[in-house]
Amino acid sequence: MITGDIKEAIRDLNLIVPHETFYMLENFLMETMSYRKITDACHPAMANVINHFGKYASKSRWITLACPKEHMHVLHLILHAPTTADMLYLTTGGVTCFYPQWMHQQISIRSHTGDLVPWDNKLGCAGEFHSNLKVESGMGFLQGPCGNHCPTLWHHVSHKHLRQSVDWDVTDSVTHTFHDIDVEWRLNTYCSNSACRFHRRIMASNLENSGATNRADVKYIPQEIKCRKPRFSQLCQGVFYGVACYRPFLVPIPVIDGVKNATLDNLYVNYWVKQRDFNALTSTRQHLRHTFMSLPHFKYKLDGLYTVYFESPDNNSTTNRLLEHMARMSGMSTSIKGSVLVVKQALSTDLPVINMDKDDMLLANMMLSCALHYGNV
């Protein structure tokens, strides 16, 4: 349908629905459409993102129905597909495919999920033979560096150059799927292209951290960031409030590789606050931060935008001692779990992330104390 080379009638259908509507659609298939359920076991390569699954049959037709884990968007499931050619979906209003530049060249790149597909249990385009679609195991076919196409680099669904949509009903546009949706993804946890600066042989020498807690981490992690290969092209400075620290510290924060302008979405904050698992392929993080324009409950306007990054509740259950102490000094208590990181943006048109200094750290201390006192965090 996307490449215009369909030669066979399409008889099977794969449906993905939000978590709360799975059983309603399943009842429709079985009671209204008279399909019978064959199995509720999903492919093992997709088990970590699927909450409910069913395969249904009626005569020679098959339908699969799946919903992602609770609190996951359907795009999490789509972006866990085994190859880039499988990262497409239709709604009643249109169709969207990811990595359209490769789709138009009839090339499909295998993802981390595709690496988990065994030869005797195929899934999507992974491991299959296609006369009109070439499935590549990595980016070596480029015969040069991957650049911004490296499978290890993170992207946000708001990046329009990585997807292409066609609408046939503008009143129910498929692009509505991406409105106010916070989903990040990457194709793989490693790169096998020997010409890429992020090749797994190079990256294997790095000991990338995932979250910090104490003074020893504050001493060690900056050295880890400094010695990382390849070198980070950009660093900014923020303030770290460790879960087991006795005071805040100014710390370096790397900017994600391949990015020119640092924004809140493309900082490697995971060195300091664990917001996603080390081996994650998709992530939702925007709800784990809060931006302040002024001191909470006061009319004093700050000299920039101060954003607080929190750790994912799933990754840390320890109360932050430093913030607990700051809260007690203001006559309150806090139940904030995990470490906290603060970054600053300039009040200009593009809101660039800028370095914080000791004066900014004092202002951040005051901001957090007010926020803790009035319950704004």
FIMIBA-819144 format. One line per field, with one value per residue (C-alpha): residue in three letters; x, y, z; residue number from 0. Coordinates in nm, 2 decimals, padded with zeros to 4 digits, m for minus. Layout:
N
torfi c(ALA; ...)
X c(X; ...)
Y c(Y; ...)
Z c(Z; ...)
romi c(NUM; ...)
//
This chain:
377
torfi c(MET; ILE; THR; GLY; ASP; ILE; LYS; GLU; ALA; ILE; ARG; ASP; LEU; ASN; LEU; ILE; VAL; PRO; HIS; GLU; THR; PHE; TYR; MET; LEU; GLU; ASN; PHE; LEU; MET; GLU; THR; MET; SER; TYR; ARG; LYS; ILE; THR; ASP; ALA; CYS; HIS; PRO; ALA; MET; ALA; ASN; VAL; ILE; ASN; HIS; PHE; GLY; LYS; TYR; ALA; SER; LYS; SER; ARG; TRP; ILE; THR; LEU; ALA; CYS; PRO; LYS; GLU; HIS; MET; HIS; VAL; LEU; HIS; LEU; ILE; LEU; HIS; ALA; PRO; THR; THR; ALA; ASP; MET; LEU; TYR; LEU; THR; THR; GLY; GLY; VAL; THR; CYS; PHE; TYR; PRO; GLN; TRP; MET; HIS; GLN; GLN; ILE; SER; ILE; ARG; SER; HIS; THR; GLY; ASP; LEU; VAL; PRO; TRP; ASP; ASN; LYS; LEU; GLY; CYS; ALA; GLY; GLU; PHE; HIS; SER; ASN; LEU; LYS; VAL; GLU; SER; GLY; MET; GLY; PHE; LEU; GLN; GLY; PRO; CYS; GLY; ASN; HIS; CYS; PRO; THR; LEU; TRP; HIS; HIS; VAL; SER; HIS; LYS; HIS; LEU; ARG; GLN; SER; VAL; ASP; TRP; ASP; VAL; THR; ASP; SER; VAL; THR; HIS; THR; PHE; HIS; ASP; ILE; ASP; VAL; GLU; TRP; ARG; LEU; ASN; THR; TYR; CYS; SER; ASN; SER; ALA; CYS; ARG; PHE; HIS; ARG; ARG; ILE; MET; ALA; SER; ASN; LEU; GLU; ASN; SER; GLY; ALA; THR; ASN; ARG; ALA; ASP; VAL; LYS; TYR; ILE; PRO; GLN; GLU; ILE; LYS; CYS; ARG; LYS; PRO; ARG; PHE; SER; GLN; LEU; CYS; GLN; GLY; VAL; PHE; TYR; GLY; VAL; ALA; CYS; TYR; ARG; PRO; PHE; LEU; VAL; PRO; ILE; PRO; VAL; ILE; ASP; GLY; VAL; LYS; ASN; ALA; THR; LEU; ASP; ASN; LEU; TYR; VAL; ASN; TYR; TRP; VAL; LYS; GLN; ARG; ASP; PHE; ASN; ALA; LEU; THR; SER; THR; ARG; GLN; HIS; LEU; ARG; HIS; THR; PHE; MET; SER; LEU; PRO; HIS; PHE; LYS; TYR; LYS; LEU; ASP; GLY; LEU; TYR; THR; VAL; TYR; PHE; GLU; SER; PRO; ASP; ASN; ASN; SER; THR; THR; ASN; ARG; LEU; LEU; GLU; HIS; MET; ALA; ARG; MET; SER; GLY; MET; SER; THR; SER; ILE; LYS; GLY; SER; VAL; LEU; VAL; VAL; LYS; GLN; ALA; LEU; SER; THR; ASP; LEU; PRO; VAL; ILE; ASN; MET; ASP; LYS; ASP; ASP; MET; LEU; LEU; ALA; ASN; MET; MET; LEU; SER; CYS; ALA; LEU; HIS; TYR; GLY; ASN; VAL)
X c(00.00; 00.29; 00.52; 00.24; 00.35; 00.06; 00.01; m00.19; m00.52; m00.49; m00.68; m00.52; m00.56; m00.36; m00.54; m00.38; m00.61; m00.56; m00.55; m00.90; m01.08; m00.93; m01.22; m01.48; m01.34; m01.27; m01.64; m01.73; m01.50; m01.63; m02.00; m02.08; m01.83; m01.84; m01.46; m01.32; m01.03; m00.72; m00.47; m00.40; m00.02; 00.17; 00.50; 00.78; 00.97; 00.68; 00.59; 00.75; 00.52; 00.19; m00.06; m00.34; m00.33; m00.56; m00.56; m00.90; m01.00; m01.30; m01.28; m00.96; m00.92; m00.71; m00.72; m00.49; m00.58; m00.33; m00.30; 00.01; 00.10; m00.10; 00.00; 00.16; 00.05; m00.02; 00.28; 00.50; 00.39; 00.42; 00.77; 00.87; 00.80; 01.07; 01.17; 01.12; 00.88; 00.65; 00.64; 00.33; m00.03; m00.37; m00.66; m01.00; m00.85; m00.51; m00.19; 00.15; 00.49; 00.81; 01.15; 00.98; 01.32; 01.40; 01.04; 01.06; 01.38; 01.22; 01.47; 01.37; 01.60; 01.58; 01.52; 01.62; 01.29; 01.37; 01.70; 01.49; 01.29; 01.40; 01.42; 01.13; 00.89; 00.87; 00.73; 00.65; 00.93; 01.20; 01.36; 01.12; 01.21; 01.05; 01.10; 01.04; 01.17; 01.53; 01.56; 01.89; 02.03; 02.20; 02.32; 02.62; 02.44; 02.50; 02.87; 02.96; 02.88; 02.52; 02.51; 02.17; 02.03; 02.23; 01.99; 02.12; 02.01; 01.69; 01.41; 01.08; 00.75; 00.73; 01.02; 00.83; 01.12; 01.11; 00.75; 00.52; 00.14; m00.13; m00.48; m00.80; m01.03; m00.91; m01.18; m01.01; m00.65; m00.40; m00.17; m00.40; m00.22; 00.09; m00.08; 00.04; 00.19; 00.52; 00.69; 01.06; 01.22; 01.54; 01.58; 01.84; 02.08; 02.38; 02.51; 02.68; 02.80; 03.18; 03.19; 02.97; 03.12; 02.87; 02.97; 02.94; 03.31; 03.36; 03.07; 03.17; 03.45; 03.20; 03.05; 02.74; 02.57; 02.19; 02.10; 02.31; 02.26; 02.56; 02.87; 03.08; 02.86; 02.91; 03.28; 03.29; 03.02; 03.17; 03.49; 03.28; 03.11; 03.45; 03.61; 03.31; 03.38; 03.29; 03.32; 03.00; 02.99; 02.80; 02.77; 02.56; 02.57; 02.28; 02.22; 02.20; 02.01; 02.12; 01.90; 02.18; 02.37; 02.42; 02.41; 02.34; 02.62; 02.68; 02.72; 02.78; 02.48; 02.56; 02.34; 02.22; 02.44; 02.34; 02.16; 02.26; 02.04; 02.00; 01.63; 01.46; 01.40; 01.75; 01.96; 02.12; 01.97; 01.97; 02.33; 02.19; 01.82; 01.70; 01.40; 01.43; 01.59; 01.93; 01.80; 01.47; 01.37; 01.07; 01.02; 00.78; 00.95; 00.78; 00.56; 00.88; 00.97; 00.82; 00.91; 00.90; 00.87; 00.85; 00.89; 00.60; 00.32; 00.52; 00.51; 00.89; 00.97; 01.28; 01.56; 01.50; 01.30; 01.40; 01.30; 01.32; 01.37; 01.25; 01.33; 01.07; 00.88; 00.95; 01.32; 01.36; 01.16; 01.40; 01.30; 01.54; 01.71; 01.84; 01.49; 01.35; 01.59; 01.51; 01.13; 01.18; 01.36; 01.04; 00.82; 00.69; 00.77; 00.82; 00.78; 00.98; 01.15; 01.48; 01.73; 01.64; 01.82; 01.75; 01.84; 01.80; 01.67; 01.73; 01.42; 01.47; 01.27; 01.40; 01.45; 01.80; 01.94; 02.22; 02.48; 02.39; 02.63; 02.64; 02.40; 02.16; 02.20; 02.10; 01.79; 01.71; 01.74; 01.49; 01.26; 01.26; 01.21; 00.90; 00.77; 00.81; 00.64; 00.34; 00.31; 00.41; 00.63)
Y c(00.00; 00.24; 00.13; 00.06; m00.30; m00.50; m00.81; m01.02; m00.97; m00.87; m01.11; m01.06; m00.76; m00.66; m00.43; m00.22; m00.05; 00.15; m00.05; 00.04; m00.07; m00.41; m00.63; m00.41; m00.48; m00.84; m00.89; m00.72; m00.96; m01.27; m01.19; m00.97; m01.08; m01.45; m01.49; m01.75; m01.70; m01.92; m01.80; m01.53; m01.57; m01.29; m01.33; m01.35; m01.07; m00.83; m00.96; m00.67; m00.41; m00.60; m00.63; m00.82; m01.01; m01.23; m01.41; m01.48; m01.67; m01.69; m01.92; m01.82; m01.48; m01.39; m01.10; m01.02; m00.77; m00.62; m00.34; m00.20; m00.21; 00.01; 00.38; 00.32; 00.48; 00.26; 00.41; 00.23; m00.09; 00.02; 00.15; m00.19; m00.35; m00.60; m00.38; m00.03; m00.16; m00.29; 00.06; 00.17; 00.19; 00.29; 00.48; 00.56; 00.88; 00.79; 00.60; 00.68; 00.51; 00.57; 00.60; 00.68; 00.74; 00.37; 00.26; 00.44; 00.27; m00.06; m00.11; m00.23; m00.21; m00.47; m00.34; m00.47; m00.66; m00.81; m00.94; m01.14; m01.31; m01.68; m01.84; m02.07; m01.81; m01.52; m01.18; m00.91; m00.86; m00.99; m01.30; m01.33; m01.33; m01.05; m01.01; m00.63; m00.55; m00.59; m00.65; m00.52; m00.64; m00.30; 00.02; m00.13; m00.09; 00.28; 00.21; 00.51; 00.67; 00.65; 01.01; 01.10; 00.77; 00.56; 00.31; 00.40; 00.76; 00.87; 01.05; 01.20; 01.13; 01.51; 01.48; 01.50; 01.41; 01.05; 00.98; 01.03; 01.05; 01.04; 01.15; 01.05; 01.20; 01.53; 01.53; 01.23; 01.30; 01.03; 01.31; 01.37; 01.06; 01.28; 01.57; 01.62; 01.27; 01.21; 00.91; 00.87; 00.57; 00.43; 00.14; m00.06; m00.06; m00.10; m00.02; m00.28; m00.04; m00.04; 00.31; 00.46; 00.67; 00.49; 00.13; m00.12; m00.18; 00.19; 00.22; m00.10; 00.10; 00.33; 00.27; 00.47; 00.54; 00.53; 00.76; 00.90; 00.90; 01.03; 01.24; 00.96; 00.96; 01.34; 01.28; 00.98; 01.05; 01.38; 01.18; 00.92; 01.18; 01.34; 01.02; 00.89; 00.78; 00.94; 01.27; 01.46; 01.76; 01.97; 01.99; 02.21; 02.26; 02.20; 02.15; 01.80; 01.71; 01.35; 01.12; 01.06; 01.39; 01.65; 01.95; 02.03; 02.02; 02.18; 01.89; 01.85; 01.73; 01.60; 01.69; 01.39; 01.30; 01.44; 01.74; 02.10; 02.30; 02.18; 02.16; 01.99; 01.68; 01.61; 01.62; 01.30; 01.36; 00.98; 01.01; 01.19; 01.10; 00.76; 00.83; 00.52; 00.18; 00.12; m00.11; 00.07; 00.12; 00.35; 00.60; 00.86; 01.12; 01.47; 01.40; 01.36; 01.73; 02.05; 02.40; 02.72; 03.07; 03.23; 03.14; 02.93; 03.14; 03.46; 03.72; 03.72; 03.64; 03.43; 03.53; 03.22; 02.91; 02.65; 02.29; 02.02; 01.66; 01.38; 01.01; 00.75; 00.62; 00.27; 00.32; 00.46; 00.43; 00.61; 00.95; 01.23; 01.32; 01.65; 01.77; 01.63; 01.84; 02.15; 02.08; 02.05; 02.39; 02.54; 02.36; 02.10; 01.74; 01.58; 01.24; 01.31; 00.98; 00.96; 01.23; 01.56; 01.76; 02.13; 02.30; 02.65; 02.80; 03.16; 03.38; 03.41; 03.30; 02.94; 02.89; 02.75; 02.55; 02.75; 02.68; 02.73; 02.89; 02.92; 03.22; 03.01; 02.73; 02.96; 03.06; 02.70; 02.62; 02.90; 02.78; 02.42; 02.53; 02.74; 02.46; 02.21; 02.44; 02.51; 02.17; 02.26; 01.95)
Z c(00.00; 00.08; m00.19; m00.45; m00.52; m00.38; m00.59; m00.35; m00.18; 00.19; 00.41; 00.76; 01.00; 01.30; 01.54; 01.82; 02.07; 02.39; 02.71; 02.82; 02.50; 02.45; 02.58; 02.42; 02.07; 02.15; 02.24; 01.91; 01.71; 01.88; 01.93; 01.63; 01.37; 01.48; 01.50; 01.73; 01.96; 01.87; 02.13; 02.38; 02.37; 02.19; 02.02; 02.29; 02.12; 02.19; 02.54; 02.73; 02.57; 02.53; 02.81; 02.64; 02.31; 02.11; 01.77; 01.61; 01.30; 01.08; 00.77; 00.60; 00.77; 01.07; 01.31; 01.59; 01.86; 02.10; 02.35; 02.51; 02.88; 03.11; 03.09; 02.75; 02.43; 02.12; 01.96; 02.21; 02.06; 01.70; 01.76; 01.91; 01.57; 01.45; 01.14; 01.02; 00.75; 01.02; 01.19; 01.01; 01.09; 00.96; 01.13; 00.99; 00.86; 00.71; 00.72; 00.88; 00.83; 01.01; 00.83; 00.49; 00.32; 00.36; 00.28; m00.05; m00.13; m00.03; 00.25; 00.60; 00.90; 01.17; 01.52; 01.86; 01.87; 01.53; 01.68; 01.92; 01.65; 01.61; 01.27; 01.34; 01.49; 01.24; 01.32; 01.06; 00.81; 01.04; 00.89; 00.60; 00.23; 00.03; m00.34; m00.33; 00.02; 00.14; 00.51; 00.65; 00.99; 01.04; 00.88; 00.70; 00.36; 00.38; 00.32; 00.54; 00.87; 01.00; 01.10; 01.26; 01.13; 01.38; 01.54; 01.89; 01.88; 02.05; 01.86; 01.96; 01.77; 01.72; 01.47; 01.14; 00.92; 01.06; 00.96; 00.67; 00.68; 00.41; 00.50; 00.32; 00.58; 00.72; 00.98; 01.14; 01.04; 01.13; 01.24; 01.53; 01.68; 01.74; 01.91; 02.27; 02.27; 02.46; 02.32; 02.24; 02.07; 01.92; 01.69; 01.88; 02.18; 01.96; 01.61; 01.39; 01.12; 01.14; 00.98; 01.25; 01.54; 01.77; 01.66; 01.95; 01.96; 02.04; 02.28; 02.46; 02.63; 02.80; 03.14; 03.10; 03.43; 03.49; 03.78; 04.07; 04.44; 04.65; 04.67; 04.52; 04.21; 04.18; 04.18; 03.94; 03.68; 03.54; 03.47; 03.30; 03.09; 03.00; 02.89; 02.70; 02.34; 02.11; 02.30; 02.36; 02.14; 02.39; 02.77; 02.99; 03.36; 03.60; 03.97; 04.12; 04.44; 04.51; 04.71; 04.96; 04.92; 05.20; 04.96; 04.60; 04.34; 04.00; 03.75; 03.37; 03.16; 02.81; 02.51; 02.31; 02.01; 01.68; 01.82; 01.74; 01.99; 02.34; 02.46; 02.75; 02.55; 02.43; 02.74; 02.88; 03.22; 03.27; 03.40; 03.71; 03.73; 03.61; 03.39; 03.16; 03.18; 03.03; 02.76; 02.69; 02.33; 02.39; 02.67; 02.81; 03.02; 02.99; 03.29; 03.50; 03.49; 03.60; 03.48; 03.70; 03.56; 03.91; 04.27; 04.38; 04.55; 04.50; 04.22; 04.19; 03.83; 03.78; 03.54; 03.33; 03.31; 03.57; 03.51; 03.77; 03.64; 03.87; 03.86; 03.74; 04.05; 03.91; 03.94; 04.29; 04.61; 04.84; 04.99; 04.89; 05.22; 05.09; 04.98; 05.30; 05.50; 05.29; 05.35; 05.73; 05.73; 05.59; 05.84; 05.59; 05.50; 05.16; 05.00; 04.68; 04.58; 04.41; 04.30; 04.13; 03.86; 03.78; 03.45; 03.33; 03.00; 02.88; 02.82; 02.45; 02.15; 02.12; 02.50; 02.48; 02.78; 02.94; 03.21; 03.57; 03.82; 04.20; 04.20; 04.00; 04.24; 04.53; 04.34; 04.26; 04.63; 04.71; 04.43; 04.56; 04.92; 04.82; 04.60; 04.88; 05.13; 04.91; 04.76; 04.40; 04.34)
romi c(0; 1; 2; 3; 4; 5; 6; 7; 8; 9; 10; 11; 12; 13; 14; 15; 16; 17; 18; 19; 20; 21; 22; 23; 24; 25; 26; 27; 28; 29; 30; 31; 32; 33; 34; 35; 36; 37; 38; 39; 40; 41; 42; 43; 44; 45; 46; 47; 48; 49; 50; 51; 52; 53; 54; 55; 56; 57; 58; 59; 60; 61; 62; 63; 64; 65; 66; 67; 68; 69; 70; 71; 72; 73; 74; 75; 76; 77; 78; 79; 80; 81; 82; 83; 84; 85; 86; 87; 88; 89; 90; 91; 92; 93; 94; 95; 96; 97; 98; 99; 100; 101; 102; 103; 104; 105; 106; 107; 108; 109; 110; 111; 112; 113; 114; 115; 116; 117; 118; 119; 120; 121; 122; 123; 124; 125; 126; 127; 128; 129; 130; 131; 132; 133; 134; 135; 136; 137; 138; 139; 140; 141; 142; 143; 144; 145; 146; 147; 148; 149; 150; 151; 152; 153; 154; 155; 156; 157; 158; 159; 160; 161; 162; 163; 164; 165; 166; 167; 168; 169; 170; 171; 172; 173; 174; 175; 176; 177; 178; 179; 180; 181; 182; 183; 184; 185; 186; 187; 188; 189; 190; 191; 192; 193; 194; 195; 196; 197; 198; 199; 200; 201; 202; 203; 204; 205; 206; 207; 208; 209; 210; 211; 212; 213; 214; 215; 216; 217; 218; 219; 220; 221; 222; 223; 224; 225; 226; 227; 228; 229; 230; 231; 232; 233; 234; 235; 236; 237; 238; 239; 240; 241; 242; 243; 244; 245; 246; 247; 248; 249; 250; 251; 252; 253; 254; 255; 256; 257; 258; 259; 260; 261; 262; 263; 264; 265; 266; 267; 268; 269; 270; 271; 272; 273; 274; 275; 276; 277; 278; 279; 280; 281; 282; 283; 284; 285; 286; 287; 288; 289; 290; 291; 292; 293; 294; 295; 296; 297; 298; 299; 300; 301; 302; 303; 304; 305; 306; 307; 308; 309; 310; 311; 312; 313; 314; 315; 316; 317; 318; 319; 320; 321; 322; 323; 324; 325; 326; 327; 328; 329; 330; 331; 332; 333; 334; 335; 336; 337; 338; 339; 340; 341; 342; 343; 344; 345; 346; 347; 348; 349; 350; 351; 352; 353; 354; 355; 356; 357; 358; 359; 360; 361; 362; 363; 364; 365; 366; 367; 368; 369; 370; 371; 372; 373; 374; 375; 376)
//
